[in-house]
Amino acid sequence: MTGPDKNLTIEQVTNQIFPVWTYSYLAVLLPVFLLTDWLRYKPVIMLQCCTLFLTSAMLLWLESVAEMQVMQFTYSVVTACEVAYFSYIYSVVDLQFYLKATSFCRSAQLIGYTVGSVAGQILLSLELMSYYYILVFTLVLISISSIAVLLLPMPSTSMFFHQSKRREEDMNQEEDCGETDKTVETECTSGSVDVEMMENKQKNSLTQKKVQEEPGADVEKSGFSKTMLQLWSDFRCCFSSTEMLIWSVWWAMATCGYNQTVNYVQALWETVEPSQNSTLYNGGVEAVSNLFGAASAYGVGFSRVNWSHWGELALGSLSALSSAALYVMVFISNIWVCYGGYIVFKSLYMLLITIAMFQIAAGLSVERYALVFGVNTFIALVLQTILTSIVVDSRGLGLDVITQFIIYASYFCLIALIFFARGVYMLFLQRARQREPEPNTHSDAGQAHGYSVKL
């Protein structure tokens, strides 16, 4: 867009065009989430292919700022439809294969990005194709992928709106909620967490009983009303777990920072080293970063680390490394250092998001995972919208890209401090609990026989 084909300035691209994607993504995510289940996944995946084709076509043939803003809106629909892809995948995979399915899906995405980046870099570096014909080639590939989507089987049911065998255990929902919490918290050994879990279960049970005992509970409701009631009940049940909440908070905060970094890193590279310089290898760097990210995501599927025990420390430590990588990119004005920092940053995020997705998915049913996925993404977009409107948008501060990345690095530093501090605190509690003396067995025996013991 900043080249001779469009002849737009870096300020127009950064402060006027790119923010439209963030705002549009937030606006369309919730409708697309509901539409995904109502249409049973496959039509929404087809919609994703169509809007991706339209996005590439607009980028190919349109030029003005307003037209590029419309292009960003269509691209927001593409990214919002990603929830359909993952919901479809988890609907056909057993719970025991969630970790491997998550790593395989992430790896497949990243390998696709890698091949595309390598192909683009080679075609440009060897002057085999211009940007124009690369976009034409992209349109051909999207058309082929659309044919592959048509071959996917169409599910007869979905997770919420089309349930021919809606869970009979709805009448025993409090037991189901209790089992979900128990699954999520099986490996947690903290006494304070156990107490909190019991309180949350009691609250959920009482709330659900009130819902069931309402005067209109037995009245036949429309399918939409039932679905929304079930979504609300599942939402309360899922986020009553402390561990679930911790992983979800990190997911939302880190995804916000990751999206901002990936969206504007090209502008940072353009500032550090103008694109007219023939030594630029942006496509190659994207390829390497995606390859490393795919390798880290794939490797998680075979790890044996107890993430319930060490997860928060890992989140804090690796988020600190991500922050350091961004600081290095900003303060060392060398394009190769920027490239290296970006590779480290993206690999760490892909590693941690794969772990987070597994930790959340392993303790939930399919429909609840889709709900948590949507909620976390929505919260990430709310945070991203706030950050964009203040820092990036020309109607806000409209900061230059260097200052923006200093803020993004500081943002990840804040994430690191929060989760590392909590990880250390939880380990301290667990160690303190382990050092507590065993209860006096003689006193217990005396009490069992009716004796009173004065202390």
VEXROTOR-859019 format. One record per residue: residue number from 1; x, z, y of N, C-alpha, C in turn. Coordinates in steps of 0.02 Angstrom, whole numbers, plus 50000, padded with zeros to 5 digits. Layout:
N
NUM|X|Z|Y|X|Z|Y|X|Z|Y
...
//
This chain:
455
1|50041|50000|49939|50000|50000|50000|50042|50000|50063
2|50103|50026|50059|50146|50025|50118|50190|49963|50121
3|50185|49919|50072|50224|49858|50071|50192|49802|50111
4|50221|49743|50108|50195|49686|50147|50125|49663|50126
5|50105|49678|50064|50039|49656|50041|49982|49690|50079
6|49988|49755|50091|49936|49793|50127|49958|49811|50198
7|50023|49823|50207|50052|49837|50272|50021|49900|50305
8|50010|49952|50263|49985|50016|50289|50044|50063|50301
9|50036|50110|50347|50090|50157|50360|50086|50215|50311
10|50141|50251|50304|50144|50308|50258|50097|50363|50282
11|50087|50370|50348|50041|50420|50375|49969|50402|50357
12|49951|50338|50361|49883|50318|50342|49869|50331|50268
13|49918|50316|50227|49910|50326|50155|49905|50400|50138
14|49949|50440|50167|49953|50511|50150|49896|50552|50181
15|49881|50540|50244|49835|50584|50280|49763|50558|50285
16|49752|50493|50270|49685|50465|50276|49656|50439|50211
17|49698|50409|50169|49673|50376|50108|49674|50424|50049
18|49730|50455|50034|49735|50498|49976|49686|50557|49976
19|49673|50590|50033|49626|50646|50031|49556|50628|50006
20|49536|50565|50013|49469|50544|49991|49461|50556|49916
21|49514|50545|49877|49510|50557|49805|49492|50629|49790
22|49524|50676|49824|49511|50747|49811|49439|50765|49826
23|49414|50745|49884|49346|50762|49903|49295|50729|49855
24|49308|50666|49838|49261|50630|49795|49261|50659|49725
25|49319|50676|49700|49326|50705|49633|49284|50769|49628
26|49288|50811|49679|49249|50873|49680|49174|50858|49680
27|49154|50806|49718|49083|50790|49725|49053|50762|49660
28|49092|50722|49623|49063|50688|49564|49075|50725|49499
29|49118|50776|49499|49136|50808|49435|49076|50840|49401
30|49037|50880|49437|48980|50914|49406|48928|50865|49381
31|48906|50815|49421|48859|50766|49394|48885|50729|49333
32|48949|50711|49334|48978|50676|49276|48980|50721|49215
33|48994|50785|49226|48996|50833|49170|48929|50836|49135
34|48875|50843|49174|48808|50845|49145|48788|50778|49115
35|48806|50724|49149|48789|50657|49125|48825|50642|49059
36|48886|50669|49053|48925|50658|48992|48887|50683|48930
37|48860|50742|48934|48825|50770|48876|48757|50736|48866
38|48723|50722|48920|48657|50691|48915|48661|50621|48884
39|48713|50583|48901|48721|50516|48874|48763|50514|48810
40|48787|50572|48789|48825|50578|48726|48892|50541|48728
41|48930|50556|48778|49002|50540|48782|49019|50466|48789
42|49001|50427|48739|49024|50358|48737|49007|50317|48799
43|48945|50319|48824|48930|50282|48885|48973|50302|48945
44|48990|50366|48949|49031|50389|49005|49103|50365|48998
45|49127|50362|48936|49194|50333|48925|49194|50259|48944
46|49139|50224|48929|49133|50154|48950|49130|50149|49026
47|49094|50196|49058|49093|50198|49131|49163|50208|49160
48|49203|50249|49126|49271|50260|49148|49311|50195|49147
49|49304|50156|49095|49339|50092|49091|49316|50044|49147
50|49251|50043|49159|49225|49998|49211|49250|50017|49281
51|49248|50082|49296|49271|50104|49362|49346|50097|49370
52|49384|50104|49315|49456|50092|49318|49470|50018|49332
53|49431|49974|49301|49437|49902|49314|49422|49888|49388
54|49369|49918|49413|49350|49908|49483|49403|49935|49530
55|49432|49993|49514|49485|50022|49555|49544|49975|49560
56|49566|49948|49504|49624|49902|49504|49607|49838|49542
57|49546|49814|49534|49526|49753|49569|49525|49763|49645
58|49500|49820|49667|49499|49835|49739|49570|49843|49766
59|49612|49876|49727|49682|49883|49748|49717|49815|49752
60|49694|49769|49711|49724|49702|49708|49703|49658|49767
61|49638|49659|49785|49613|49610|49832|49592|49636|49900
62|49585|49702|49908|49564|49730|49973|49625|49758|50010
63|49617|49769|50077|49676|49785|50117|49666|49842|50167
64|49609|49847|50200|49602|49893|50256|49601|49966|50233
65|49607|50011|50281|49605|50083|50266|49538|50103|50236
66|49483|50078|50266|49416|50095|50240|49407|50070|50169
67|49431|50011|50154|49425|49983|50087|49467|50022|50037
68|49525|50045|50058|49567|50086|50014|49535|50155|50003
69|49499|50179|50052|49463|50243|50042|49407|50235|49991
70|49372|50178|49992|49321|50165|49941|49355|50160|49872
71|49413|50129|49870|49450|50125|49807|49467|50194|49780
72|49485|50240|49824|49499|50308|49803|49436|50343|49775
73|49378|50326|49802|49316|50353|49775|49304|50329|49703
74|49312|50265|49691|49302|50240|49623|49353|50270|49575
75|49414|50283|49599|49464|50314|49556|49445|50387|49541
76|49411|50420|49587|49388|50488|49573|49338|50489|49516
77|49297|50437|49510|49251|50433|49454|49290|50425|49389
78|49343|50386|49391|49386|50377|49332|49413|50444|49307
79|49440|50483|49353|49470|50547|49333|49417|50598|49312
80|49358|50595|49344|49305|50642|49325|49280|50628|49255
81|49283|50566|49233|49259|50547|49166|49307|50570|49111
82|49364|50598|49128|49411|50622|49077|49379|50677|49034
83|49332|50715|49064|49299|50767|49025|49260|50738|48967
84|49236|50677|48973|49200|50644|48918|49247|50630|48860
85|49307|50609|48876|49356|50594|48824|49373|50656|48783
86|49389|50710|48817|49409|50770|48781|49350|50803|48745
87|49290|50799|48775|49231|50826|48741|49218|50787|48677
88|49226|50722|48681|49216|50680|48621|49266|50698|48566
89|49328|50708|48585|49381|50724|48537|49365|50791|48502
90|49349|50842|48541|49337|50908|48511|49272|50910|48471
91|49227|50863|48483|49165|50862|48445|49175|50835|48374
92|49231|50802|48361|49242|50773|48295|49302|50806|48259
93|49328|50861|48286|49386|50895|48257|49367|50966|48238
94|49388|50988|48180|49376|51057|48159|49417|51105|48200
95|49393|51167|48204|49427|51218|48244|49500|51228|48224
96|49514|51224|48159|49583|51236|48136|49632|51184|48161
97|49606|51126|48183|49650|51072|48206|49650|51065|48282
98|49622|51114|48318|49617|51109|48391|49686|51102|48423
99|49734|51143|48400|49800|51142|48432|49833|51075|48423
100|49832|51049|48361|49863|50984|48350|49825|50928|48385
101|49759|50933|48386|49719|50881|48420|49735|50880|48494
102|49741|50940|48523|49758|50944|48594|49826|50914|48608
103|49875|50931|48567|49942|50905|48578|49945|50829|48566
104|49908|50805|48516|49907|50733|48502|49875|50694|48559
105|49820|50721|48585|49785|50686|48640|49828|50683|48703
106|49858|50740|48720|49901|50741|48778|49961|50694|48767
107|49989|50695|48708|50047|50652|48693|50027|50579|48697
108|49968|50562|48672|49945|50492|48674|49938|50469|48746
109|49908|50511|48788|49902|50494|48859|49970|50482|48891
110|50015|50529|48879|50081|50525|48912|50122|50466|48885
111|50115|50451|48821|50150|50393|48795|50124|50329|48826
112|50057|50326|48837|50029|50269|48871|50056|50262|48942
113|50060|50318|48978|50090|50316|49045|50163|50295|49042
114|50198|50318|48991|50269|50301|48984|50279|50226|48974
115|50241|50197|48928|50246|50125|48915|50229|50085|48977
116|50176|50106|49013|50158|50071|49074|50212|50075|49127
117|50241|50135|49135|50293|50144|49186|50355|50103|49169
118|50375|50104|49105|50434|50065|49085|50422|49991|49095
119|50363|49968|49075|50347|49897|49083|50348|49877|49156
120|50318|49918|49199|50317|49903|49270|50387|49902|49300
121|50428|49950|49281|50496|49953|49307|50537|49892|49286
122|50531|49873|49223|50569|49815|49198|50545|49751|49233
123|50480|49743|49238|50453|49682|49269|50474|49676|49342
124|50477|49733|49377|50497|49730|49447|50573|49724|49455
125|50611|49763|49416|50684|49762|49422|50713|49694|49404
126|50685|49661|49353|50709|49595|49333|50673|49538|49370
127|50630|49557|49417|50592|49509|49458|50553|49460|49415
128|50524|49486|49360|50483|49444|49317|50412|49439|49342
129|50389|49491|49378|50321|49492|49406|50322|49529|49473
130|50278|49509|49517|50267|49545|49580|50214|49599|49568
131|50204|49641|49619|50151|49692|49614|50083|49660|49600
132|50071|49602|49631|50007|49568|49623|49993|49552|49550
133|50041|49521|49517|50029|49500|49448|50032|49559|49399
134|50067|49613|49418|50065|49673|49377|49994|49702|49377
135|49961|49701|49434|49892|49724|49437|49845|49679|49397
136|49858|49613|49399|49819|49567|49357|49828|49583|49284
137|49890|49596|49264|49905|49616|49195|49869|49681|49177
138|49866|49727|49225|49830|49791|49214|49756|49779|49201
139|49726|49733|49237|49656|49716|49226|49645|49691|49155
140|49692|49652|49130|49686|49626|49061|49689|49684|49011
141|49734|49732|49021|49741|49789|48976|49678|49833|48978
142|49649|49842|49037|49588|49882|49042|49531|49848|49004
143|49528|49782|49008|49476|49745|48972|49484|49755|48896
144|49545|49755|48872|49557|49766|48800|49537|49837|48781
145|49553|49886|48823|49534|49955|48807|49458|49963|48807
146|49423|49925|48848|49350|49928|48849|49321|49905|48782
147|49353|49854|48752|49330|49831|48687|49340|49886|48634
148|49396|49923|48639|49408|49978|48593|49355|50033|48600
149|49332|50045|48661|49280|50095|48672|49215|50075|48638
150|49200|50010|48639|49139|49986|48608|49138|49999|48533
151|49197|50006|48503|49201|50017|48431|49194|50090|48411
152|49195|50135|48460|49187|50206|48445|49116|50219|48419
153|49109|50263|48369|49042|50280|48345|49003|50319|48397
154|48939|50306|48400|48895|50340|48448|48866|50403|48416
155|48882|50462|48442|48855|50524|48412|48779|50526|48418
156|48747|50554|48367|48674|50561|48368|48653|50624|48405
157|48699|50672|48412|48684|50733|48449|48740|50745|48499
158|48728|50792|48544|48779|50813|48591|48780|50889|48594
159|48820|50916|48637|48831|50988|48636|48775|51027|48670
160|48740|50996|48718|48690|51033|48755|48621|51000|48754
161|48616|50938|48778|48551|50908|48789|48519|50879|48725
162|48559|50856|48678|48532|50824|48619|48552|50863|48557
163|48518|50917|48544|48534|50960|48487|48475|50958|48438
164|48481|50917|48388|48428|50915|48337|48427|50979|48296
165|48486|51012|48293|48491|51076|48257|48522|51127|48304
166|48484|51141|48356|48509|51190|48403|48521|51256|48368
167|48572|51290|48388|48593|51350|48352|48535|51399|48339
168|48522|51410|48273|48470|51458|48255|48490|51528|48276
169|48555|51539|48285|48576|51607|48302|48564|51624|48376
170|48526|51581|48412|48509|51598|48481|48474|51666|48485
171|48434|51682|48432|48399|51746|48432|48447|51804|48424
172|48506|51790|48397|48557|51842|48388|48617|51826|48431
173|48605|51808|48494|48658|51783|48537|48710|51835|48554
174|48688|51899|48556|48737|51950|48573|48790|51957|48519
175|48770|51947|48454|48820|51950|48401|48868|51891|48407
176|48840|51833|48424|48883|51773|48432|48933|51782|48488
177|48909|51811|48543|48954|51823|48599|49008|51873|48581
178|48988|51926|48543|49037|51975|48522|49090|51945|48478
179|49070|51899|48432|49119|51868|48388|49165|51823|48427
180|49139|51789|48479|49183|51746|48520|49236|51787|48554
181|49215|51844|48584|49263|51886|48617|49314|51913|48568
182|49290|51931|48507|49335|51959|48457|49387|51908|48437
183|49366|51844|48430|49413|51791|48410|49466|51782|48463
184|49444|51783|48526|49492|51772|48580|49542|51830|48585
185|49519|51891|48570|49560|51949|48582|49593|51978|48520
186|49593|51942|48463|49617|51970|48400|49689|51994|48404
187|49730|51959|48444|49801|51975|48444|49820|52021|48502
188|49773|52043|48539|49788|52087|48596|49791|52159|48572
189|49843|52194|48590|49853|52262|48565|49847|52315|48620
190|49830|52294|48680|49826|52341|48735|49764|52383|48731
191|49771|52449|48738|49714|52492|48734|49666|52482|48792
192|49693|52469|48853|49649|52458|48910|49608|52396|48902
193|49636|52345|48873|49600|52283|48862|49544|52293|48812
194|49557|52334|48759|49506|52347|48709|49446|52382|48741
195|49459|52430|48785|49405|52466|48818|49365|52418|48861
196|49400|52375|48896|49366|52326|48939|49323|52279|48898
197|49350|52259|48841|49313|52214|48796|49247|52246|48775
198|49249|52311|48755|49188|52344|48733|49137|52348|48789
199|49161|52362|48850|49115|52365|48907|49083|52297|48920
200|49125|52244|48916|49098|52177|48928|49047|52158|48875
201|49060|52176|48812|49012|52161|48759|48945|52195|48772
202|48949|52258|48793|48887|52295|48805|48849|52264|48863
203|48885|52244|48915|48851|52212|48972|48819|52147|48952
204|48856|52106|48913|48828|52042|48891|48766|52053|48848
205|48770|52102|48802|48714|52115|48757|48653|52136|48796
206|48662|52181|48845|48604|52204|48885|48575|52147|48926
207|48619|52107|48956|48595|52051|48997|48556|52001|48956
208|48582|51986|48896|48548|51937|48854|48481|51964|48828
209|48478|52029|48814|48415|52058|48792|48363|52054|48848
210|48385|52065|48910|48339|52060|48966|48311|51989|48971
211|48356|51940|48962|48333|51870|48966|48282|51856|48912
212|48295|51882|48850|48250|51869|48795|48183|51906|48803
213|48185|51963|48839|48124|52003|48845|48083|51987|48907
214|48105|51937|48947|48067|51918|49006|47998|51892|48985
215|47947|51902|49027|47880|51881|49008|47874|51808|48992
216|47913|51767|49028|47907|51695|49016|47956|51668|48965
217|47988|51712|48928|48040|51689|48882|48011|51648|48825
218|47949|51665|48805|47919|51629|48749|47882|51566|48770
219|47877|51556|48835|47843|51496|48860|47888|51436|48850
220|47860|51381|48828|47898|51320|48815|47925|51293|48881
221|47990|51284|48885|48022|51258|48945|48044|51186|48933
222|48059|51152|48986|48085|51084|48980|48155|51087|48951
223|48177|51029|48922|48243|51027|48892|48298|51042|48942
224|48289|51019|49004|48340|51031|49054|48345|51106|49071
225|48288|51139|49078|48288|51210|49094|48320|51251|49038
226|48305|51233|48976|48335|51268|48919|48411|51259|48920
227|48431|51197|48934|48503|51183|48934|48539|51222|48988
228|48511|51224|49048|48543|51260|49102|48545|51335|49088
229|48493|51361|49057|48492|51432|49039|48546|51446|48987
230|48553|51401|48939|48604|51409|48888|48674|51404|48918
231|48684|51358|48965|48749|51351|48998|48767|51415|49035
232|48718|51443|49070|48731|51505|49107|48748|51562|49060
233|48712|51567|49005|48725|51619|48955|48795|51611|48926
234|48813|51549|48908|48880|51536|48881|48934|51550|48932
235|48921|51534|48995|48970|51547|49048|48985|51622|49052
236|48933|51663|49054|48944|51735|49058|48981|51761|48996
237|48964|51733|48938|48995|51756|48877|49069|51738|48875
238|49085|51676|48894|49155|51653|48891|49201|51693|48937
239|49179|51702|49000|49222|51732|49049|49217|51808|49051
240|49183|51837|49002|49185|51910|48995|49249|51933|48961
241|49285|51887|48930|49348|51903|48898|49405|51903|48948
242|49445|51956|48950|49500|51961|48997|49552|51906|48983
243|49569|51896|48920|49620|51846|48904|49597|51777|48922
244|49534|51761|48907|49506|51697|48926|49509|51687|49002
245|49494|51739|49039|49494|51735|49111|49564|51723|49138
246|49614|51757|49109|49683|51749|49132|49707|51677|49123
247|49697|51649|49063|49718|51581|49050|49680|51531|49094
248|49617|51544|49107|49577|51499|49149|49600|51501|49221
249|49617|51561|49245|49642|51566|49314|49706|51527|49322
250|49752|51535|49274|49814|51496|49279|49799|51421|49276
251|49756|51400|49230|49738|51330|49224|49715|51302|49291
252|49667|51336|49323|49639|51312|49386|49692|51310|49441
253|49730|51363|49448|49780|51365|49502|49836|51314|49491
254|49862|51310|49430|49917|51265|49416|49895|51192|49420
255|49835|51177|49397|49810|51108|49401|49802|51086|49473
256|49779|51131|49516|49775|51116|49587|49843|51095|49614
257|49895|51136|49602|49961|51120|49627|49991|51058|49595
258|49978|51049|49530|50003|50990|49495|49973|50925|49523
259|49907|50925|49534|49875|50865|49561|49902|50848|49630
260|49911|50898|49671|49938|50885|49738|50008|50856|49734
261|50049|50883|49690|50118|50859|49683|50120|50788|49658
262|50082|50773|49606|50083|50705|49577|50054|50655|49626
263|50002|50675|49663|49971|50628|49710|50017|50607|49766
264|50060|50653|49789|50099|50640|49849|50174|50632|49836
265|50195|50632|49773|50267|50628|49759|50294|50559|49778
266|50253|50507|49770|50276|50440|49790|50291|50439|49865
267|50249|50473|49904|50261|50476|49977|50326|50514|49991
268|50340|50566|49952|50403|50603|49961|50462|50558|49946
269|50459|50521|49891|50513|50475|49873|50522|50421|49927
270|50467|50398|49954|50471|50347|50007|50506|50375|50069
271|50495|50440|50083|50528|50471|50140|50602|50482|50127
272|50619|50504|50067|50689|50517|50050|50728|50451|50045
273|50699|50402|50014|50733|50337|50004|50681|50281|50013
274|50684|50243|50067|50634|50190|50079|50631|50141|50020
275|50571|50115|50007|50560|50073|49948|50594|50006|49953
276|50616|49986|50014|50652|49923|50019|50720|49925|49986
277|50744|49986|49974|50809|49994|49942|50802|49976|49868
278|50844|49931|49844|50839|49905|49775|50859|49956|49722
279|50886|50014|49743|50908|50063|49693|50852|50108|49669
280|50791|50099|49695|50736|50142|49676|50713|50128|49604
281|50699|50182|49568|50675|50175|49499|50615|50222|49488
282|50566|50217|49533|50508|50261|49528|50472|50253|49462
283|50463|50191|49440|50429|50179|49377|50467|50208|49318
284|50533|50200|49318|50573|50228|49265|50569|50304|49262
285|50568|50335|49321|50564|50408|49323|50496|50432|49298
286|50443|50397|49316|50377|50413|49289|50377|50408|49213
287|50411|50356|49188|50415|50347|49115|50451|50405|49082
288|50508|50425|49110|50547|50480|49081|50509|50545|49085
289|50477|50558|49142|50440|50621|49149|50381|50623|49100
290|50347|50566|49090|50292|50565|49043|50317|50573|48971
291|50375|50544|48957|50403|50550|48890|50423|50622|48874
292|50455|50655|48922|50473|50725|48913|50410|50769|48908
293|50360|50753|48950|50297|50790|48946|50263|50781|48880
294|50264|50719|48853|50233|50706|48788|50270|50744|48733
295|50336|50746|48737|50375|50782|48687|50360|50857|48689
296|50356|50886|48748|50341|50957|48753|50270|50973|48730
297|50222|50929|48747|50153|50940|48725|50147|50933|48650
298|50182|50885|48621|50180|50874|48549|50213|50932|48512
299|50269|50957|48540|50305|51012|48507|50265|51076|48504
300|50222|51087|48553|50181|51148|48553|50138|51152|48491
301|50116|51094|48466|50073|51094|48408|50105|51123|48346
302|50171|51130|48345|50206|51156|48287|50241|51222|48301
303|50227|51251|48360|50259|51315|48377|50227|51372|48341
304|50264|51426|48332|50238|51486|48299|50241|51547|48345
305|50244|51535|48410|50249|51589|48458|50180|51622|48465
306|50180|51688|48470|50119|51726|48482|50104|51723|48557
307|50066|51671|48578|50054|51661|48649|50007|51714|48677
308|49967|51746|48635|49925|51801|48660|49968|51860|48683
309|50027|51867|48653|50072|51922|48670|50120|51903|48726
310|50149|51844|48722|50200|51823|48769|50175|51772|48821
311|50112|51755|48817|50087|51701|48859|50094|51712|48934
312|50076|51772|48957|50078|51784|49029|50149|51783|49057
313|50196|51810|49018|50266|51806|49040|50290|51733|49041
314|50268|51694|48992|50286|51623|48991|50256|51586|49051
315|50194|51601|49067|50162|51570|49125|50201|51587|49189
316|50219|51650|49197|50255|51670|49257|50325|51641|49261
317|50362|51644|49205|50431|51620|49206|50436|51545|49217
318|50395|51507|49180|50398|51434|49185|50367|51409|49251
319|50319|51445|49277|50293|51427|49344|50347|51438|49397
320|50389|51489|49387|50445|51500|49434|50495|51442|49431
321|50508|51417|49371|50551|51358|49365|50520|51297|49398
322|50455|51289|49392|50421|51234|49425|50428|51239|49501
323|50421|51300|49527|50430|51311|49598|50501|51294|49620
324|50550|51315|49580|50620|51301|49597|50633|51226|49597
325|50603|51190|49549|50612|51117|49547|50585|51084|49610
326|50527|51107|49634|50498|51078|49695|50541|51095|49757
327|50566|51156|49760|50610|51173|49816|50673|51130|49817
328|50701|51118|49759|50761|51076|49755|50745|51005|49779
329|50687|50979|49759|50667|50912|49780|50664|50906|49856
330|50642|50959|49889|50632|50957|49961|50696|50966|50000
331|50736|51017|49980|50793|51037|50021|50857|50998|50006
332|50859|50962|49951|50917|50919|49937|50893|50847|49943
333|50907|50816|49999|50880|50750|50016|50919|50696|49979
334|50912|50697|49913|50944|50646|49871|50891|50621|49822
335|50884|50556|49817|50830|50528|49777|50838|50546|49704
336|50900|50551|49679|50911|50566|49609|50895|50639|49594
337|50908|50683|49642|50889|50753|49634|50813|50759|49634
338|50781|50720|49677|50707|50719|49678|50680|50696|49611
339|50711|50645|49583|50689|50619|49519|50696|50673|49465
340|50754|50706|49464|50766|50758|49413|50718|50816|49420
341|50706|50839|49481|50660|50894|49493|50589|50877|49471
342|50569|50815|49482|50502|50794|49463|50494|50793|49387
343|50546|50770|49352|50544|50769|49278|50536|50839|49251
344|50575|50886|49278|50571|50956|49256|50502|50984|49270
345|50478|50973|49331|50412|50999|49351|50357|50974|49305
346|50354|50909|49293|50300|50881|49254|50304|50903|49181
347|50364|50907|49154|50372|50929|49084|50348|51000|49075
348|50364|51044|49122|50343|51114|49117|50268|51120|49121
349|50237|51082|49166|50164|51085|49172|50131|51062|49108
350|50154|51006|49080|50123|50980|49019|50131|51029|48961
351|50187|51063|48958|50197|51114|48907|50147|51170|48914
352|50141|51197|48974|50098|51255|48985|50024|51238|48981
353|50004|51180|49006|49933|51163|49004|49910|51151|48932
354|49955|51125|48890|49937|51116|48819|49927|51183|48785
355|49971|51231|48801|49963|51299|48773|49898|51330|48798
356|49884|51323|48862|49823|51352|48891|49761|51321|48859
357|49761|51255|48849|49703|51222|48819|49692|51247|48748
358|49745|51257|48711|49738|51283|48643|49712|51354|48643
359|49742|51397|48685|49723|51467|48686|49648|51475|48703
360|49624|51432|48746|49553|51435|48765|49510|51405|48711
361|49530|51347|48684|49489|51312|48635|49485|51349|48568
362|49538|51384|48549|49540|51416|48484|49488|51471|48476
363|49468|51502|48531|49421|51556|48526|49350|51538|48543
364|49335|51472|48550|49269|51451|48573|49240|51398|48527
365|49174|51393|48528|49141|51337|48496|49151|51275|48540
366|49133|51217|48513|49146|51154|48548|49111|51152|48615
367|49046|51171|48617|49009|51167|48679|49036|51215|48731
368|49059|51274|48709|49086|51321|48757|49154|51298|48784
369|49192|51265|48742|49256|51239|48767|49243|51187|48821
370|49196|51141|48809|49180|51091|48860|49158|51123|48925
371|49120|51177|48920|49098|51213|48979|49157|51243|49017
372|49202|51276|48981|49260|51307|49013|49306|51254|49043
373|49314|51197|49007|49354|51142|49032|49326|51119|49099
374|49260|51110|49102|49229|51087|49164|49234|51138|49220
375|49223|51201|49204|49226|51254|49255|49296|51259|49283
376|49347|51259|49239|49416|51265|49263|49436|51206|49306
377|49416|51146|49286|49432|51087|49325|49397|51090|49393
378|49335|51113|49393|49297|51118|49455|49330|51167|49503
379|49351|51225|49478|49383|51275|49521|49450|51248|49547
380|49487|51212|49504|49549|51181|49527|49536|51132|49584
381|49482|51095|49579|49465|51047|49632|49443|51082|49696
382|49408|51138|49689|49390|51176|49749|49453|51199|49785
383|49500|51227|49747|49564|51248|49777|49601|51189|49808
384|49600|51133|49772|49636|51073|49796|49603|51046|49859
385|49537|51048|49862|49502|51025|49922|49519|51067|49982
386|49521|51133|49972|49540|51178|50027|49611|51163|50050
387|49657|51155|50002|49727|51141|50019|49734|51075|50054
388|49698|51024|50030|49702|50957|50060|49674|50957|50131
389|49616|50988|50140|49584|50987|50206|49626|51024|50259
390|49663|51074|50238|49704|51112|50286|49772|51080|50297
391|49805|51061|50242|49875|51040|50246|49883|50966|50256
392|49843|50925|50222|49856|50853|50218|49813|50813|50266
393|49748|50825|50266|49701|50784|50304|49720|50780|50377
394|49713|50720|50405|49729|50710|50476|49682|50749|50521
395|49623|50767|50496|49577|50809|50535|49595|50883|50531
396|49642|50901|50486|49668|50969|50482|49736|50972|50516
397|49784|51002|50482|49851|51006|50510|49888|50939|50507
398|49872|50899|50456|49904|50833|50449|49980|50837|50445
399|50005|50883|50405|50078|50894|50401|50113|50836|50369
400|50177|50829|50385|50218|50777|50353|50230|50796|50280
401|50252|50748|50240|50256|50758|50168|50309|50809|50148
402|50363|50815|50187|50414|50865|50173|50385|50935|50179
403|50351|50948|50233|50320|51014|50243|50267|51027|50190
404|50230|50976|50171|50181|50984|50118|50213|51009|50054
405|50269|50980|50035|50300|51000|49972|50331|51069|49976
406|50352|51091|50034|50374|51160|50042|50316|51208|50027
407|50256|51190|50051|50197|51230|50038|50179|51229|49964
408|50185|51171|49931|50169|51167|49859|50218|51209|49818
409|50282|51208|49838|50332|51249|49803|50317|51323|49811
410|50298|51343|49872|50281|51413|49885|50218|51433|49846
411|50172|51386|49838|50111|51398|49801|50126|51415|49728
412|50172|51376|49697|50191|51390|49628|50232|51455|49623
413|50268|51471|49675|50304|51534|49677|50255|51593|49675
414|50200|51586|49712|50148|51638|49711|50117|51644|49642
415|50103|51588|49610|50076|51590|49541|50124|51626|49495
416|50189|51610|49501|50239|51642|49458|50241|51717|49468
417|50238|51740|49530|50240|51812|49543|50180|51847|49514
418|50121|51818|49521|50060|51849|49496|50062|51858|49420
419|50079|51804|49384|50074|51807|49311|50135|51842|49281
420|50192|51837|49312|50250|51873|49285|50240|51948|49293
421|50214|51968|49351|50201|52040|49363|50150|52066|49314
422|50097|52028|49301|50046|52051|49253|50075|52052|49183
423|50117|52003|49165|50147|52002|49098|50191|52063|49086
424|50231|52081|49136|50274|52140|49130|50231|52203|49125
425|50178|52206|49165|50133|52264|49164|50100|52272|49096
426|50076|52218|49066|50044|52222|49001|50093|52243|48946
427|50155|52217|48950|50205|52238|48901|50222|52312|48908
428|50224|52335|48971|50238|52406|48983|50182|52449|48952
429|50120|52429|48961|50064|52466|48933|50067|52468|48856
430|50085|52411|48827|50089|52408|48754|50145|52452|48728
431|50203|52451|48761|50258|52494|48740|50240|52568|48748
432|50207|52584|48803|50187|52654|48815|50138|52677|48761
433|50093|52632|48742|50045|52650|48691|50079|52660|48623
434|50130|52620|48610|50165|52628|48547|50205|52693|48544
435|50227|52718|48603|50266|52780|48605|50223|52842|48604
436|50156|52834|48609|50113|52892|48609|50118|52928|48542
437|50119|52996|48541|50124|53033|48478|50061|53023|48436
438|50070|53028|48371|50014|53022|48324|49968|53082|48333
439|49903|53073|48325|49857|53130|48331|49871|53184|48279
440|49857|53246|48296|49869|53303|48252|49821|53300|48193
441|49848|53282|48135|49806|53274|48076|49774|53339|48054
442|49810|53396|48064|49782|53461|48044|49722|53479|48088
443|49729|53465|48153|49672|53480|48197|49613|53437|48180
444|49626|53372|48165|49572|53327|48147|49537|53352|48083
445|49579|53376|48035|49549|53400|47972|49506|53461|47985
446|49531|53505|48030|49493|53564|48046|49426|53548|48078
447|49427|53500|48125|49365|53479|48157|49318|53449|48107
448|49346|53412|48059|49303|53380|48008|49266|53432|47967
449|49295|53492|47959|49263|53545|47920|49223|53593|47963
450|49215|53575|48027|49172|53616|48070|49210|53668|48109
451|49277|53669|48106|49313|53719|48145|49321|53694|48216
452|49323|53740|48264|49336|53723|48334|49407|53741|48350
453|49440|53698|48387|49510|53708|48405|49514|53714|48480
454|49541|53770|48505|49551|53779|48577|49621|53757|48595
455|49625|53718|48650|49691|53695|48675|49708|53735|48737
//
